[in-house]
Amino acid sequence: MPQRRSIMFALIAALCVAAAPMTAPMATTAPASTQPAFLEESAIDLRSLLGDPPARDSAVQQVELARILELQAARTPAEEKRCQDEVAVTVFGFTGQIGPWFTEKNLPVTAHVMDDAYVECKVFSKAGKAIWNRPRPPYDDPRIHPCVTLDTDGSYPSGHGTRAMVWAHLLIAIFPEKTEAILARANQIGDDRVIAGVHFPSDVAAGKILGTQIAKLLLANDKFKSEFAAAKAECLAAAGSATAQPRLMPHAQVDVTVLQWAGISRMP
């Protein structure tokens, strides 16, 4: 089911063509006042990178609204809980894909570096929300009932979609062997915002594009690379410790009674 939904999101996003900017009856979300630590705000031309979202009266947006209603009708309690758990998601939302040792407690340096990356995400995603000021789905169709708190800032691009993809690419730079699982989780975090009823599929698609570009720029930034190297070393050390094989008891020391109880004959 998740795979089918991701495919549907991709199909809908492919329909999204350049549309005339729209005027939305909601408060404008201003870009963050804090300057990003690594990237200049001019580093990304959001209009060129993302293009305009579908217009409110477009056929594409109607398809998107219909899809959100379909997902809402099929939404399970487990999906609702997952959406709610992801509202304040951090990079440690990828623990299931990396390993149980991948926690903030074990990785304070990594937590700090990934938080810095999130600040970069927020600057650019909030700037995009201010540019387009797209109303969120329930404002356009009252039949949509979100299972999470409905934010009042702009819908396009998705902040969750953006930061999930940034974190995914940074994690892949550390754990390339886990690329498929990491990307699947990033896509799930973004797509869950559509299931939750607070984003259009095109919002999430734009967030993924933006997040990929932010990650690319961060990984090429000398200042960030220095910090990221420390996080990578910390992660790899923790991974190595977690996968170290425990020492086995010498065969001669195995209690004969235990072997006999288990129906195992001692080897000569």
Stockholm file with secondary structure:
# STOCKHOLM 1.0

chainA/1-268         MPQRRSIMFALIAALCVAAAPMTAPMATTAPASTQPAFLEESAIDLRSLLGDPPARDSAVQQVELARILELQAARTPAEEKRCQDEVAVTVFGFTGQIGPWFTEKNLPVTAHVMDDAYVECKVFSKAGKAIWNRPRPPYDDPRIHPCVTLDTDGSYPSGHGTRAMVWAHLLIAIFPEKTEAILARANQIGDDRVIAGVHFPSDVAAGKILGTQIAKLLLANDKFKSEFAAAKAECLAAAGSATAQPRLMPHAQVDVTVLQWAGISRMP
#=GR chainA/1-268 SS CHHHHHHHHHHHHHHCCCCCCCCCSSCCCCCCSSCCSSSCGGGCCHHHHHCCCCCTTSHHHHHHHHHHHHHHHHCCHHHHHHHHHTTTCCGGGGHHHHCTTCSTTTCHHHHHHHHHHHHHHHHHHHHHHHHHCCCCHHHHCTTCCCSSCCCCSCCSSCHHHHHHHHHHHHHHHHCGGGHHHHHHHHHHHHHHHHHTTSSCHHHHHHHHHHHHHHHHHHHTCHHHHHHHHHHHHHHHHHHHHHHCCCCCCCGGGSCHHHHHHTTCCCCC
#=GC SS_cons         CHHHHHHHHHHHHHHCCCCCCCCCSSCCCCCCSSCCSSSCGGGCCHHHHHCCCCCTTSHHHHHHHHHHHHHHHHCCHHHHHHHHHTTTCCGGGGHHHHCTTCSTTTCHHHHHHHHHHHHHHHHHHHHHHHHHCCCCHHHHCTTCCCSSCCCCSCCSSCHHHHHHHHHHHHHHHHCGGGHHHHHHHHHHHHHHHHHTTSSCHHHHHHHHHHHHHHHHHHHTCHHHHHHHHHHHHHHHHHHHHHHCCCCCCCGGGSCHHHHHHTTCCCCC
//
